[in-house]
Amino acid sequence: MNPVEIKNLTVAYQKKPVLSDVSFEVPEGKLIGIIGPNGAGKSTLIKAVLGLIPKASGEIKIFGKNYNAKDKVVGYVPQRGSVDWDFPTNALDVVLMGRYGHIGWFKRPSKKDMELAMECLRKVGMESYSNRQISQLSGGQQQRVFLARALAQDAKIYFMDEPFVGVDAATERAIVDLLNELKKQGKTVLVVHHDLQTVKDYFDHVILLNMRTIAEGPTEDTFTIENLHRTYGGKLAFLEKDRVMVNQK
Ligand SMILES: Nc1ncnc2c1ncn2[C@@H]1O[C@H](COP(=O)(O)OP(=O)(O)OP(=O)(O)O)[C@@H](O)[C@H]1O
């Protein structure tokens, strides 16, 4: 059974559709890139799957069922810019929040939960920052803490919204290693990604989105210049053979 199946999904803000008739399914245990221009509806798609915003119509199935947050099947790494980093909490507590579905709200985390949270911080190279207030971390360090929180959730499917934005090369490498580790564990990871140069290196499968599903499938067959043209229209700039980027002007 596919971990995520979307059929004819339409989502609207104030009656204006931003996703229209979107359909795709993703295979289990793969790294999947969600690719499309600004405003294409990528974040909206993730929020609709997680039930954070309502859908106007269509079907969203997680392992064949309607998603229920209590099932603890889906982990989420939001866009860094959408988080209140001034909230007075330290890195370890943020990671422990990832365990709450397992611990139960209002209960104290056990020693095992604390150890697991520290282990997740270690995996992203942040164990020595466990007591640091999150407002006092750099952008890349904040991103790593959020990835550690997602790891602590021990989900089967992860949605990550632009985890590579604003991070340095070392953090980018750390994130890629983490994605590959999750894949090795059989997890399915969907990542909103903007850097077209690295899509072929990072993802097994892509979903090209621009209000509709333009194309989806294995990266090799789907991430083609023709499909990119269909996704980005006139915004594509060609650097040289096989290298393409989005012209933001
Ligand atoms: N809360 C909201 N109310 C009204 N319109 C919204 C809201 N959130 C997003 N939109 C609009 O919906 C469209 C899709 O937005 P969304 O954030 O899903 O795009 P995106 O593909 O994630 O973009 P980006 O790459 O810039 O992050 C945009 O036109 C945006 O302006």
The ligand as an SDF file (V2000), in Angstrom:
LIG
                    3D

 31 33  0  0  0  0  0  0  0  0999 V2000
   -3.3440   31.7520    4.5550 N   0  0  0  0  0  0  0  0  0  0  0  0
   -3.4650   32.1170    3.2760 C   0  0  0  0  0  0  0  0  0  0  0  0
   -4.4960   32.8940    2.8780 N   0  0  0  0  0  0  0  0  0  0  0  0
   -4.6470   33.2580    1.5790 C   0  0  0  0  0  0  0  0  0  0  0  0
   -3.8080   32.8790    0.5900 N   0  0  0  0  0  0  0  0  0  0  0  0
   -2.7700   32.1060    0.9360 C   0  0  0  0  0  0  0  0  0  0  0  0
   -2.5350   31.6940    2.2860 C   0  0  0  0  0  0  0  0  0  0  0  0
   -1.4130   30.9130    2.3160 N   0  0  0  0  0  0  0  0  0  0  0  0
   -0.9530   30.8660    1.0400 C   0  0  0  0  0  0  0  0  0  0  0  0
   -1.7620   31.5820    0.2010 N   0  0  0  0  0  0  0  0  0  0  0  0
   -1.6060   31.6990   -1.2530 C   0  0  0  0  0  0  0  0  0  0  0  0
   -1.7160   30.4060   -1.8110 O   0  0  0  0  0  0  0  0  0  0  0  0
   -0.7790   30.2450   -2.8830 C   0  0  0  0  0  0  0  0  0  0  0  0
    0.1020   29.0300   -2.5850 C   0  0  0  0  0  0  0  0  0  0  0  0
    0.9060   29.3050   -1.4420 O   0  0  0  0  0  0  0  0  0  0  0  0
    1.9520   28.2590   -0.8650 P   0  0  0  0  0  0  0  0  0  0  0  0
    2.5880   28.8720    0.3270 O   0  0  0  0  0  0  0  0  0  0  0  0
    1.2960   26.9450   -0.7100 O   0  0  0  0  0  0  0  0  0  0  0  0
    2.9950   28.1740   -2.0770 O   0  0  0  0  0  0  0  0  0  0  0  0
    4.4460   27.5140   -2.1310 P   0  0  0  0  0  0  0  0  0  0  0  0
    4.5010   26.7070   -3.3870 O   0  0  0  0  0  0  0  0  0  0  0  0
    4.7480   26.8050   -0.8700 O   0  0  0  0  0  0  0  0  0  0  0  0
    5.3420   28.8270   -2.2860 O   0  0  0  0  0  0  0  0  0  0  0  0
    6.8600   29.1510   -1.8590 P   0  0  0  0  0  0  0  0  0  0  0  0
    7.7460   28.3640   -2.7810 O   0  0  0  0  0  0  0  0  0  0  0  0
    6.9420   30.6240   -2.1480 O   0  0  0  0  0  0  0  0  0  0  0  0
    7.0180   28.8120   -0.4020 O   0  0  0  0  0  0  0  0  0  0  0  0
   -0.0250   31.5570   -2.9950 C   0  0  0  0  0  0  0  0  0  0  0  0
   -0.6270   32.3090   -4.0320 O   0  0  0  0  0  0  0  0  0  0  0  0
   -0.2380   32.2240   -1.6560 C   0  0  0  0  0  0  0  0  0  0  0  0
   -0.2310   33.6240   -1.7820 O   0  0  0  0  0  0  0  0  0  0  0  0
  1  2  1  0
  2  3  1  0
  2  7  2  0
  3  4  2  0
  4  5  1  0
  5  6  2  0
  6  7  1  0
  6 10  1  0
  7  8  1  0
  8  9  2  0
  9 10  1  0
 10 11  1  0
 11 12  1  0
 11 30  1  0
 12 13  1  0
 13 14  1  0
 13 28  1  0
 14 15  1  0
 15 16  1  0
 16 17  2  0
 16 18  1  0
 16 19  1  0
 19 20  1  0
 20 21  2  0
 20 22  1  0
 20 23  1  0
 23 24  1  0
 24 25  2  0
 24 26  1  0
 24 27  1  0
 28 29  1  0
 28 30  1  0
 30 31  1  0
M  END
$$$$
